């Protein structure tokens, strides 16, 4: 059973948003591709686990745990009464070789060492368990989800720690028949006491690079024609409500300027004064929490992202969108 939703990571959302409002540098485009591939790999893992079935285990996904004053990210933690299994998911493609503990792709050494990364993650959980005198196993596997991944090594001690794509279903089926009882619930409580938000987010962009305004959700064009309650894209003809456009803009602001207060003035400048202050103020109050400090009032977006806002059952948008294509 999945215990939490796996959403797009903050860094991926940052680059997705950034590329809609400016041209990415070569370095930024590389990071964007890396985060995209990583998330696609995690989604594939979830899909295969769904198909195999996971009724006999509890699974945390994309979790940040603070243990002994440091924070570690976990792609997946599989839990039953036996203990915790760390699944470190890699969406590597191409030919890899391991020599003397170093990893190479197409003859070039890569910057990360996956086995060491897995061992550090396991070690943190062992420290957490030992701090409460817990009695359960902690193990882990590197999961290579791509069928275009090939590994060559003479170190046979690596293979018990690795699951490749062709063996993934067989591996996940081994969790069938596990017991979820009091020990599982103890582990869940212990983990929940150590869950924190991602502390490594530091995404702030030079505002001068960004194109101000609001854009079509279908084709990305900033060329919009106002009607009373909608804006119509002059490129593709899609028609979206003022509310939809402002939700998207609030979402963009929170990812591009993480941690920076979103004031009314800053937000109006960000959207290029595309809508009236009255409309903007009303929707800021509807979809944001108000944080008033002295003379400054900031607005904090209530939702995880734009998709989350549009899916909320309590969200009532009176004027409907009509997307083309």
C-alpha positions as CSV (number, residue, x, y, z in Angstrom):
1,X,0.0,0.0,0.0
2,X,1.4,3.4,-1.0
3,X,1.3,5.7,2.0
4,X,1.9,9.0,0.2
5,X,1.7,10.5,-3.2
6,X,4.8,10.8,-5.3
7,X,4.7,14.3,-6.8
8,X,7.2,15.9,-9.1
9,X,10.3,17.0,-7.2
10,X,10.7,20.7,-6.4
11,X,13.8,21.0,-8.7
12,X,11.9,19.5,-11.7
13,X,9.0,21.9,-11.1
14,X,11.4,24.8,-11.0
15,X,13.0,24.0,-14.4
16,X,9.6,23.2,-15.9
17,X,8.4,26.6,-14.8
18,X,11.6,28.4,-15.8
19,X,11.6,27.1,-19.4
20,X,8.1,28.5,-19.9
21,X,9.3,32.1,-19.1
22,X,12.9,32.2,-20.5
23,X,15.4,30.2,-22.5
24,X,17.3,27.8,-20.4
25,X,21.1,27.9,-20.4
26,X,23.0,24.7,-21.4
27,X,23.6,23.8,-17.8
28,X,20.0,24.4,-16.8
29,X,18.8,22.3,-19.8
30,X,21.1,19.5,-18.6
31,X,19.7,19.6,-15.1
32,X,16.1,19.8,-16.4
33,X,16.7,16.6,-18.4
34,X,18.3,14.9,-15.4
35,X,15.4,15.6,-13.1
36,X,12.9,14.6,-15.8
37,X,14.6,11.2,-16.3
38,X,14.8,10.6,-12.6
39,X,11.1,11.3,-12.1
40,X,10.2,9.1,-15.1
41,X,12.1,6.3,-13.5
42,X,10.3,6.7,-10.2
43,X,7.0,6.7,-12.0
44,X,7.9,3.5,-13.8
45,X,8.9,1.8,-10.6
46,X,5.5,2.8,-9.1
47,X,3.7,1.5,-12.2
48,X,5.3,-1.9,-12.0
49,X,4.7,-2.1,-8.3
50,X,1.0,-1.3,-8.9
51,X,0.8,-4.0,-11.5
52,X,2.5,-6.6,-9.3
53,X,0.5,-5.6,-6.2
54,X,1.6,-4.2,-2.9
55,X,-1.2,-5.1,-0.4
56,X,1.2,-6.9,1.9
57,X,3.6,-4.0,2.4
58,X,3.5,-0.3,3.3
59,X,5.5,2.0,1.0
60,X,6.7,5.6,1.6
61,X,7.9,7.4,-1.5
62,X,10.1,10.4,-2.0
63,X,10.7,10.9,1.7
64,X,13.1,13.2,3.5
65,X,14.2,12.0,6.9
66,X,16.2,14.0,9.4
67,X,18.4,11.6,11.4
68,X,21.3,12.7,13.6
69,X,21.1,16.4,12.4
70,X,21.4,15.5,8.7
71,X,18.7,15.0,6.1
72,X,18.5,12.1,3.6
73,X,16.2,11.6,0.7
74,X,14.6,8.2,0.0
75,X,13.1,7.2,-3.3
76,X,11.1,4.3,-1.7
77,X,10.9,2.6,1.6
78,X,9.2,-0.8,1.6
79,X,8.0,-1.8,5.1
80,X,6.5,-4.8,6.7
81,X,7.0,-6.6,10.1
82,X,10.4,-7.9,8.9
83,X,11.7,-4.3,8.7
84,X,12.6,-1.7,6.1
85,X,13.9,-2.2,2.6
86,X,15.4,0.9,0.9
87,X,14.8,1.0,-2.9
88,X,17.2,3.5,-4.5
89,X,15.8,4.1,-8.0
90,X,18.1,4.8,-10.9
91,X,16.9,5.6,-14.5
92,X,20.4,5.0,-16.0
93,X,20.7,4.2,-19.7
94,X,23.6,2.9,-21.7
95,X,26.7,0.9,-20.9
96,X,28.2,1.0,-17.4
97,X,31.2,-0.7,-15.9
98,X,32.3,-0.9,-12.3
99,X,36.1,-1.2,-11.6
100,X,37.6,-0.9,-8.1
101,X,34.4,0.6,-6.7
102,X,34.3,3.3,-9.4
103,X,31.5,3.6,-11.9
104,X,32.0,4.4,-15.6
105,X,29.6,5.2,-18.4
106,X,31.0,4.7,-21.9
107,X,34.5,4.9,-20.5
108,X,34.0,8.1,-18.4
109,X,33.8,8.0,-14.6
110,X,30.5,9.3,-13.3
111,X,30.2,11.7,-10.4
112,X,28.0,9.6,-8.1
113,X,28.7,6.1,-6.7
114,X,25.4,4.4,-6.4
115,X,26.4,1.6,-4.0
116,X,28.0,4.1,-1.6
117,X,24.9,6.2,-1.8
118,X,22.7,3.2,-1.0
119,X,24.9,2.2,1.9
120,X,24.8,5.7,3.4
121,X,21.0,5.7,3.2
122,X,20.8,2.3,4.9
123,X,23.3,3.5,7.6
124,X,21.1,6.5,8.5
125,X,18.1,4.2,9.0
126,X,20.2,1.8,11.2
127,X,21.2,4.8,13.3
128,X,17.5,5.7,13.7
129,X,16.6,2.2,14.6
130,X,19.4,1.9,17.2
131,X,18.5,5.2,18.8
132,X,15.3,3.6,20.0
133,X,16.7,0.1,20.5
134,X,14.5,-1.1,17.7
135,X,14.5,-4.8,16.6
136,X,13.9,-5.0,12.9
137,X,16.0,-5.6,9.7
138,X,17.1,-2.8,7.4
139,X,18.3,-3.7,3.9
140,X,18.4,-2.1,0.5
141,X,18.6,-2.5,-3.3
142,X,19.6,-0.4,-6.2
143,X,16.7,-0.5,-8.7
144,X,17.7,0.1,-12.4
145,X,14.4,0.6,-14.1
146,X,15.4,1.1,-17.7
147,X,15.6,-1.9,-20.1
148,X,18.4,0.1,-21.9
149,X,20.8,-0.2,-18.9
150,X,23.8,-2.6,-19.2
151,X,26.3,-3.2,-16.4
152,X,29.6,-5.0,-16.6
153,X,31.7,-5.8,-13.5
154,X,34.0,-8.5,-12.1
155,X,32.9,-7.7,-8.6
156,X,30.3,-10.4,-7.8
157,X,29.6,-8.8,-4.5
158,X,27.6,-6.1,-6.3
159,X,24.9,-8.3,-7.8
160,X,23.0,-9.1,-4.6
161,X,22.5,-5.3,-4.1
162,X,21.2,-4.7,-7.7
163,X,17.9,-5.2,-9.4
164,X,17.8,-4.7,-13.2
165,X,14.6,-4.1,-15.3
166,X,14.2,-7.7,-16.4
167,X,14.1,-8.9,-12.7
168,X,12.0,-6.0,-11.3
169,X,8.7,-7.8,-11.3
170,X,10.2,-11.0,-9.8
171,X,11.9,-8.9,-7.1
172,X,8.7,-7.0,-6.1
173,X,6.7,-10.2,-6.0
174,X,8.9,-11.4,-3.2
175,X,7.1,-8.9,-0.9
176,X,3.9,-10.8,-1.3
177,X,2.8,-12.6,1.9
178,X,4.5,-10.3,4.2
179,X,2.8,-9.4,7.5
180,X,1.7,-5.9,8.4
181,X,1.2,-5.8,12.2
182,X,2.3,-4.0,15.3
183,X,6.0,-4.0,14.3
184,X,5.1,-2.3,10.9
185,X,3.1,0.3,12.8
186,X,6.0,0.9,15.1
187,X,8.3,1.5,12.1
188,X,5.8,3.8,10.5
189,X,5.5,5.9,13.7
190,X,9.3,6.1,14.0
191,X,9.7,7.2,10.4
192,X,6.9,9.8,10.7
193,X,8.6,11.4,13.7
194,X,11.6,12.1,11.5
195,X,9.9,13.3,8.3
196,X,10.9,16.8,7.2
197,X,10.4,19.0,4.1
198,X,13.2,19.1,1.5
199,X,15.7,21.5,3.1
200,X,17.9,21.7,0.0
201,X,15.7,24.0,-2.1
202,X,17.5,27.1,-3.2
203,X,15.8,28.0,-6.4
204,X,15.7,31.7,-7.1
205,X,16.1,33.1,-10.5
206,X,17.2,36.5,-11.8
207,X,13.8,38.2,-12.4
208,X,15.2,40.2,-15.3
209,X,15.5,37.0,-17.3
210,X,11.8,36.2,-17.0
211,X,9.0,37.0,-19.4
212,X,6.3,38.8,-17.4
213,X,2.6,38.1,-18.0
214,X,0.4,35.0,-18.2
215,X,0.4,32.4,-20.9
216,X,-1.8,29.7,-22.6
217,X,-1.9,26.4,-20.8
218,X,-2.2,24.5,-24.0
219,X,0.6,26.0,-26.3
220,X,2.5,28.4,-23.9
221,X,1.9,31.5,-26.0
222,X,1.8,34.8,-24.1
223,X,-0.4,36.3,-26.9
224,X,-3.8,36.3,-25.1
225,X,-7.0,38.3,-25.9
226,X,-9.2,39.4,-23.0
227,X,-12.8,38.7,-22.7
228,X,-14.9,39.4,-19.7
229,X,-14.2,36.2,-17.6
230,X,-11.7,34.5,-19.9
231,X,-8.5,35.0,-21.9
232,X,-8.4,33.5,-25.4
233,X,-5.1,32.4,-27.0
234,X,-4.5,34.1,-30.3
235,X,-2.2,31.2,-31.4
236,X,-4.2,28.1,-30.7
237,X,-7.7,29.4,-29.8
238,X,-7.8,27.9,-26.3
239,X,-10.0,29.7,-23.8
240,X,-9.1,29.7,-20.1
241,X,-10.7,31.5,-17.2
242,X,-9.1,34.3,-15.4
243,X,-9.0,32.1,-12.3
244,X,-7.1,29.3,-14.1
245,X,-4.5,31.7,-15.4
246,X,-3.9,33.2,-12.0
247,X,-3.6,29.8,-10.3
248,X,-1.0,28.9,-12.9
249,X,0.8,32.2,-12.2
250,X,0.7,31.7,-8.4
251,X,2.2,28.3,-9.0
252,X,5.0,29.7,-11.2
253,X,5.8,32.4,-8.6
254,X,6.2,29.8,-5.7
255,X,8.6,27.7,-7.7
256,X,10.7,30.5,-9.3
257,X,11.0,32.5,-6.1
258,X,10.9,29.8,-3.4
259,X,10.8,31.3,0.1
260,X,10.4,34.9,-1.3
261,X,7.2,36.6,0.0
262,X,4.6,37.0,-2.7
263,X,3.1,40.4,-2.1
264,X,0.3,41.9,-4.2
265,X,2.7,44.4,-5.8
266,X,5.3,41.7,-6.7
267,X,2.6,39.4,-8.1
268,X,1.0,42.1,-10.2
269,X,4.5,42.9,-11.6
270,X,5.1,39.2,-12.3
271,X,1.9,38.9,-14.3
272,X,2.5,42.1,-16.2
273,X,-0.7,43.7,-14.8
274,X,-2.6,41.4,-17.2
275,X,-5.7,41.5,-15.0
276,X,-7.2,44.1,-12.7
277,X,-6.0,44.5,-9.1
278,X,-9.5,43.8,-7.9
279,X,-9.7,40.4,-9.7
280,X,-6.2,39.5,-8.6
281,X,-6.8,40.5,-4.9
282,X,-10.0,38.4,-4.8
283,X,-8.3,35.3,-6.1
284,X,-5.2,35.7,-3.9
285,X,-7.5,35.7,-0.9
286,X,-9.3,32.6,-2.2
287,X,-6.3,30.5,-3.0
288,X,-3.6,31.7,-0.6
289,X,-3.0,31.9,3.1
290,X,-2.4,35.5,4.3
291,X,0.8,36.2,6.2
292,X,0.8,39.7,7.6
293,X,4.0,41.0,9.2
294,X,4.0,44.7,10.1
295,X,3.2,46.7,7.1
296,X,3.8,43.9,4.6
297,X,1.2,41.3,3.6
298,X,2.3,38.2,1.8
299,X,0.3,35.5,0.2
300,X,1.2,31.8,0.4
301,X,-0.2,29.5,-2.2
302,X,-2.4,26.8,-0.6
303,X,-1.6,24.0,-3.0
304,X,1.4,21.9,-3.8
305,X,1.3,22.8,-7.5
306,X,-1.1,23.9,-10.2
307,X,-2.3,20.4,-10.9
308,X,-3.1,19.9,-7.2
309,X,-5.1,23.2,-7.2
310,X,-7.1,22.1,-10.2
311,X,-7.9,18.7,-8.6
312,X,-9.1,19.9,-5.3
313,X,-12.7,18.9,-4.8
314,X,-13.5,22.1,-2.9
315,X,-12.1,24.3,-5.7
316,X,-15.0,25.9,-7.5
317,X,-14.2,27.6,-10.8
318,X,-17.4,29.2,-12.1
319,X,-16.1,29.8,-15.7
320,X,-14.9,26.7,-17.5
321,X,-11.8,26.3,-19.7
322,X,-11.9,25.1,-23.3
323,X,-8.5,23.9,-24.6
324,X,-7.9,23.3,-28.3
325,X,-5.9,20.4,-29.8
